[in-house]
């Protein structure tokens, strides 16, 4: 039977299982072990207390637990983000693998939860769209509502125009310049066009530039 760590869980005084890390109890390795084992050893009702006991490895602990739940596919996105315990890296993984269907909603989620990785989150979302099955209606919707990152959106619109043959860059508006620049670059160097995503919904295998524009990715 696994050793138990006694602590408060959800305020009810429930025991927190050490699980597979019993052999490391009292050593400097214990916290890391607990974090890595969270997917198997922790439970939703004891997650916060279990991860708190892993000390400096608490963010990894939450992410390990959430990653295990993501693999099962049944837990709602909002609950998964709550289980991240405020970890931006964890939230980014959730939003990459459980994205919202619409750009506006995904953008709001990225800005609210991804913290320092918000730009990556937005770039991944646009990359999934551009390398998936973009439609003319979605293209027009992005032009109409690019949000505060119009240059980022415009760059990906240009990639869709140049590499997918869909629509044309707008003649004016906040996305026009970046779209035209991205289109020109990728028409001149088509080998740099973003490639389809490998896997169901993960981030695209396209290294973003500082601005997240596909046109600035290094040549392959």
Secondary structure in CASP SS format (residue, H / E / C, confidence):
PFRMAT SS
TARGET T0000
AUTHOR 0000-0000-0000
METHOD secondary structure of the structure
MODEL  1
X C 1.00
X C 1.00
X C 1.00
X E 1.00
X E 1.00
X E 1.00
X C 1.00
X C 1.00
X C 1.00
X C 1.00
X C 1.00
X C 1.00
X C 1.00
X C 1.00
X E 1.00
X E 1.00
X E 1.00
X C 1.00
X H 1.00
X H 1.00
X H 1.00
X H 1.00
X H 1.00
X H 1.00
X C 1.00
X C 1.00
X C 1.00
X C 1.00
X C 1.00
X H 1.00
X H 1.00
X H 1.00
X H 1.00
X H 1.00
X H 1.00
X H 1.00
X C 1.00
X H 1.00
X H 1.00
X H 1.00
X H 1.00
X C 1.00
X C 1.00
X H 1.00
X H 1.00
X H 1.00
X H 1.00
X H 1.00
X H 1.00
X H 1.00
X H 1.00
X H 1.00
X C 1.00
X C 1.00
X H 1.00
X H 1.00
X H 1.00
X H 1.00
X H 1.00
X H 1.00
X H 1.00
X H 1.00
X H 1.00
X H 1.00
X H 1.00
X H 1.00
X H 1.00
X H 1.00
X H 1.00
X H 1.00
X H 1.00
X H 1.00
X C 1.00
X C 1.00
X C 1.00
X C 1.00
X H 1.00
X H 1.00
X H 1.00
X H 1.00
X H 1.00
X H 1.00
X H 1.00
X C 1.00
X C 1.00
X C 1.00
X C 1.00
X H 1.00
X H 1.00
X H 1.00
X H 1.00
X H 1.00
X H 1.00
X H 1.00
X H 1.00
X H 1.00
X H 1.00
X C 1.00
X C 1.00
X C 1.00
X C 1.00
X C 1.00
X H 1.00
X H 1.00
X H 1.00
X H 1.00
X H 1.00
X H 1.00
X H 1.00
X H 1.00
X H 1.00
X H 1.00
X H 1.00
X C 1.00
X H 1.00
X H 1.00
X H 1.00
X H 1.00
X H 1.00
X H 1.00
X H 1.00
X H 1.00
X H 1.00
X H 1.00
X H 1.00
X H 1.00
X H 1.00
X H 1.00
X H 1.00
X H 1.00
X H 1.00
X C 1.00
X C 1.00
X C 1.00
X C 1.00
X H 1.00
X H 1.00
X H 1.00
X H 1.00
X H 1.00
X H 1.00
X H 1.00
X H 1.00
X H 1.00
X C 1.00
X C 1.00
X C 1.00
X C 1.00
X C 1.00
X H 1.00
X H 1.00
X H 1.00
X H 1.00
X H 1.00
X H 1.00
X H 1.00
X H 1.00
X H 1.00
X H 1.00
X H 1.00
X H 1.00
X H 1.00
X H 1.00
X H 1.00
X C 1.00
X C 1.00
X C 1.00
X C 1.00
X C 1.00
X C 1.00
X C 1.00
X C 1.00
X C 1.00
X C 1.00
X C 1.00
X H 1.00
X H 1.00
X H 1.00
X H 1.00
X H 1.00
X H 1.00
X H 1.00
X H 1.00
X H 1.00
X H 1.00
X H 1.00
X H 1.00
X H 1.00
X C 1.00
X H 1.00
X H 1.00
X H 1.00
X C 1.00
X C 1.00
X C 1.00
X C 1.00
X C 1.00
X C 1.00
X C 1.00
X C 1.00
X C 1.00
X C 1.00
X C 1.00
X C 1.00
X C 1.00
X C 1.00
X C 1.00
X C 1.00
X C 1.00
X C 1.00
X C 1.00
X C 1.00
X C 1.00
X H 1.00
X H 1.00
X H 1.00
X C 1.00
X C 1.00
X C 1.00
X C 1.00
END
